[in-house]
Amino acid sequence: MSIDNLQNSELDTQNIDAQAKQIVGLLDAHANRLSLRTLKQLENGRQRAVKAHAQQISGAGINHDGTLSSIFLWAEHHRIASTGLAMGAIIVGFVLMQSFSHKESSDAFLLSADLPPEAFVDRGFEPSLNNAKAKL
């Protein structure tokens, strides 16, 4: 940046500060001339706003017709609901893929084993296998 640009930015900052001080001075001058009735209305409005904000934060409030509001507050936020559904679908898909891949790997194991698949389910085969090992 050149020196001229720095000086211009400093002058701009000084002008903005001077204008801000003028606005603050005008607001203060007019605020001091407000009537007591206007001040009371402003105070009541502020209290109502704070109360409404506190009810909104607390969750379930009671509407003027007696129904509960914000029971399903999360459902009003469609982004949260749609993200939750998408994540649920991904998790379910992952679990299903794991269960399918487990079945495929067990089938592959049986078909690639040295023994025929019937040998694994035959109850009489295991004792004969153990006897053959004992003779060796």
trRosetta pair geometry for C-beta under 8 A, 3 or more apart (Angstrom, degrees):
i j d omega theta_ij theta_ji phi_ij phi_ji
1 5 4.7 -115 -171 81 97 134
1 6 5.9 110 130 -52 122 88
2 5 4.9 100 56 5 75 101
2 6 7.2 -138 99 -2 42 88
3 6 5.6 -55 -151 37 35 112
3 7 6.3 34 153 -18 68 105
4 7 5.8 -55 -146 38 31 109
4 8 6.2 32 154 -19 65 107
5 8 5.7 -54 -145 37 31 112
5 9 6.3 29 156 -18 65 106
6 9 5.9 -55 -146 37 30 108
6 10 6.4 31 153 -19 63 106
7 10 5.7 -54 -149 36 32 113
7 11 6.4 33 153 -18 65 105
8 11 5.7 -53 -147 37 32 111
8 12 6.3 35 152 -21 65 105
9 12 5.5 -49 -146 35 34 115
9 13 6.4 37 153 -20 63 104
10 13 5.7 -52 -149 36 31 112
10 14 6.4 31 152 -18 64 105
11 14 5.6 -54 -147 38 33 111
11 15 6.3 34 153 -20 66 105
12 15 5.7 -54 -147 36 31 111
12 16 6.4 30 154 -18 64 105
13 16 5.8 -53 -147 36 31 111
13 17 6.3 32 153 -19 64 106
14 17 5.6 -53 -146 37 32 112
14 18 6.3 33 154 -20 65 106
15 18 5.7 -53 -146 36 31 111
15 19 6.4 29 155 -16 65 106
16 19 5.8 -56 -147 39 31 109
16 20 6.2 33 153 -21 65 107
17 20 5.6 -54 -146 35 31 113
17 21 6.5 31 155 -19 64 104
18 21 5.8 -54 -150 35 31 111
18 22 6.6 33 151 -20 63 104
19 22 5.6 -52 -150 34 35 113
19 23 6.4 34 153 -18 67 104
20 23 5.8 -54 -148 36 32 110
20 24 6.3 33 153 -18 65 106
21 24 5.7 -52 -145 38 32 112
21 25 6.3 36 154 -21 64 105
22 25 5.7 -55 -150 35 30 113
22 26 6.5 30 153 -17 64 105
23 26 5.8 -54 -149 36 33 110
23 27 6.3 31 154 -18 66 106
24 27 5.7 -55 -146 38 31 111
24 28 6.2 31 156 -18 65 107
25 28 5.8 -55 -146 37 29 111
25 29 6.3 29 156 -20 64 107
26 29 5.7 -55 -146 36 30 111
26 30 6.3 20 159 -10 65 108
27 30 6.1 -61 -145 43 28 103
27 31 6.0 30 156 -23 66 111
28 31 5.6 -55 -140 36 28 112
28 32 6.5 30 159 -22 63 104
29 32 6.1 -56 -154 31 27 110
29 33 7.0 12 152 -8 60 110
30 33 5.8 -65 -152 41 37 106
30 34 7.3 62 149 -50 65 84
31 34 5.9 -24 -160 -13 41 115
34 38 4.7 -116 -176 84 101 128
34 39 5.5 120 119 -56 121 88
34 42 7.9 -3 171 -8 154 140
35 38 4.8 96 57 6 80 101
35 39 7.1 -144 96 -4 43 87
36 39 5.6 -54 -148 38 34 113
36 40 6.3 36 153 -21 66 106
37 40 5.8 -55 -150 35 30 112
37 41 6.5 29 152 -18 64 106
38 41 5.7 -53 -148 37 33 112
38 42 6.4 35 153 -19 65 105
39 42 5.7 -54 -149 36 31 113
39 43 6.4 32 152 -19 64 106
40 43 5.6 -53 -148 36 32 112
40 44 6.4 31 153 -18 65 105
41 44 5.7 -52 -144 37 32 110
41 45 6.3 34 155 -19 64 107
42 45 5.7 -54 -147 37 29 113
42 46 6.4 32 154 -20 63 105
43 46 5.7 -54 -150 34 31 112
43 47 6.5 31 153 -19 64 105
44 47 5.7 -54 -148 36 33 111
44 48 6.4 33 154 -18 66 105
45 48 5.8 -53 -147 36 32 110
45 49 6.3 32 154 -19 65 107
46 49 5.7 -56 -149 36 31 112
46 50 6.4 30 154 -18 66 105
47 50 5.8 -53 -146 37 31 110
47 51 6.3 31 154 -19 65 108
48 51 5.7 -56 -146 38 31 111
48 52 6.2 30 156 -18 66 107
49 52 5.8 -53 -144 37 29 110
49 53 6.3 30 155 -19 63 108
50 53 5.7 -56 -148 38 30 112
50 54 6.3 31 153 -21 64 106
51 54 5.7 -53 -147 35 31 111
51 55 6.5 30 154 -17 64 104
52 55 5.8 -54 -149 36 32 110
52 56 6.4 33 152 -21 64 107
53 56 5.6 -55 -148 35 32 113
53 57 6.4 29 155 -17 65 106
54 57 5.9 -56 -148 38 31 109
54 58 6.2 33 155 -26 65 109
55 58 5.7 -53 -142 32 31 112
55 61 4.4 53 179 -96 107 144
56 61 7.4 -40 -75 -20 37 139
56 70 7.9 152 -144 -67 52 154
58 61 6.7 95 74 -67 107 91
59 70 5.7 -173 176 120 48 129
59 73 6.8 -118 -147 -13 69 148
60 68 5.2 -5 -170 -173 110 110
60 69 6.7 157 -152 73 56 51
60 70 5.2 -156 -97 80 47 94
60 71 5.7 45 -107 -80 114 62
61 68 7.5 149 78 -156 30 61
61 69 5.2 -17 64 55 79 107
61 70 6.3 55 17 21 77 121
62 66 6.6 -17 -175 -142 106 32
62 67 7.4 155 -155 79 63 29
62 68 6.2 -45 -102 -102 61 55
62 69 7.2 162 -113 8 11 88
63 66 6.9 -40 73 30 78 19
63 67 5.0 -2 39 61 120 78
63 68 7.5 -177 1 -109 88 5
63 69 5.1 103 -50 -42 97 111
68 71 5.3 68 115 -49 117 110
70 73 4.2 18 -162 -69 81 109
72 75 4.1 -5 156 18 108 123
72 76 7.1 128 114 -26 78 81
73 76 5.8 -48 -164 21 42 114
73 77 7.5 29 147 -9 65 100
74 77 6.0 -61 -162 37 43 105
74 80 5.8 -98 -169 103 86 139
74 81 6.7 129 142 -66 83 88
75 81 5.7 59 -130 -75 52 139
77 80 4.3 40 107 15 114 113
77 81 6.6 148 88 -13 64 88
78 81 5.6 -57 -142 43 37 110
78 82 5.8 31 162 -16 72 109
79 82 6.1 -56 -140 41 26 104
79 83 6.1 26 159 -18 62 111
80 83 5.9 -58 -146 39 26 110
80 84 6.3 29 155 -21 63 108
81 84 5.7 -55 -149 35 29 112
81 85 6.5 27 155 -17 64 105
82 85 5.7 -51 -146 37 34 111
82 86 6.3 35 154 -19 65 105
83 86 5.7 -54 -146 37 31 111
83 87 6.2 30 155 -17 65 107
84 87 5.8 -55 -145 38 29 109
84 88 6.2 32 155 -20 64 107
85 88 5.6 -54 -147 36 31 114
85 89 6.4 31 155 -19 65 105
86 89 5.8 -54 -149 35 31 111
86 90 6.4 32 152 -20 64 105
87 90 5.6 -53 -148 35 33 113
87 91 6.4 32 154 -18 66 105
88 91 5.8 -56 -147 37 30 109
88 92 6.3 28 156 -16 66 107
89 92 5.8 -54 -144 39 30 109
89 93 6.1 33 156 -19 64 109
90 93 5.7 -57 -148 39 28 113
90 94 6.3 31 153 -22 64 106
91 94 5.6 -53 -148 34 31 113
91 95 6.4 30 154 -17 65 104
92 95 5.8 -54 -148 37 32 110
92 96 6.3 30 154 -16 65 107
93 96 5.8 -56 -146 39 30 110
93 97 6.2 30 156 -19 65 107
94 97 5.8 -56 -147 36 29 111
94 98 6.5 31 154 -21 63 104
95 98 5.7 -53 -151 33 32 112
95 99 6.6 27 153 -16 65 104
96 99 5.8 -56 -149 36 33 108
96 100 6.4 29 155 -15 67 107
97 100 5.8 -55 -145 40 32 109
97 101 6.1 29 158 -18 67 108
98 101 5.9 -57 -142 39 28 107
98 102 6.4 34 155 -25 63 105
99 102 5.7 -50 -149 29 32 114
99 103 6.9 31 154 -17 62 102
100 103 5.9 -55 -154 34 35 110
100 104 6.5 33 151 -18 66 107
101 104 5.5 -52 -148 37 37 114
101 105 6.3 36 155 -20 68 104
102 105 5.9 -55 -147 36 30 108
102 106 6.6 27 155 -16 64 105
103 106 5.9 -56 -148 37 31 108
103 107 6.4 31 154 -17 65 106
104 107 5.8 -55 -149 37 32 111
104 108 6.3 32 153 -19 65 108
105 108 5.5 -51 -145 38 34 114
105 109 6.4 41 152 -25 64 102
106 109 5.5 -47 -148 31 34 116
106 110 6.6 33 154 -17 64 103
107 110 5.9 -55 -150 36 32 108
107 111 6.2 21 157 -11 66 111
108 111 6.0 -61 -142 43 29 105
108 112 5.9 9 165 -4 66 117
109 112 6.4 -70 -139 47 22 96
109 113 6.3 41 158 -49 62 101
110 113 5.9 -40 -149 2 28 118
110 117 4.6 48 174 -106 114 102
110 120 6.6 -91 -123 9 101 152
111 117 7.1 -10 -77 -58 51 115
113 117 7.5 120 46 -78 121 58
113 120 7.7 78 65 -50 167 122
115 119 4.1 -81 163 57 123 150
115 120 7.0 133 101 -45 124 80
116 119 5.3 111 63 -11 70 100
117 120 6.0 -50 -165 23 49 111
117 121 7.4 21 151 0 72 104
118 121 6.3 -71 -156 46 42 96
118 122 5.9 47 150 -35 76 110
119 122 5.7 -51 -138 26 33 116
119 125 5.0 173 -157 -171 75 168
122 125 4.1 77 91 -14 112 114
122 126 7.9 174 96 -15 73 74
123 126 6.9 -48 -167 19 39 106
124 127 6.6 -57 -161 38 46 103
124 128 6.5 38 151 -14 73 113
125 128 5.9 -67 -154 42 34 109
125 129 6.1 37 153 -25 71 109
126 129 5.6 -55 -147 34 32 114
126 130 6.5 30 156 -18 66 104
127 130 5.6 -54 -147 37 36 110
127 131 6.3 37 153 -21 68 104
128 131 5.5 -50 -146 35 34 113
128 132 6.4 38 152 -22 64 102
129 132 5.7 -51 -150 32 32 111
129 133 6.7 30 151 -17 63 103
130 133 5.7 -53 -150 35 35 110
130 134 6.4 36 151 -22 66 105
131 134 5.5 -53 -147 35 34 113
131 135 6.6 35 154 -21 65 103
132 135 5.9 -53 -151 32 32 111
132 136 6.9 34 151 -22 62 102
133 136 5.8 -53 -156 29 36 111
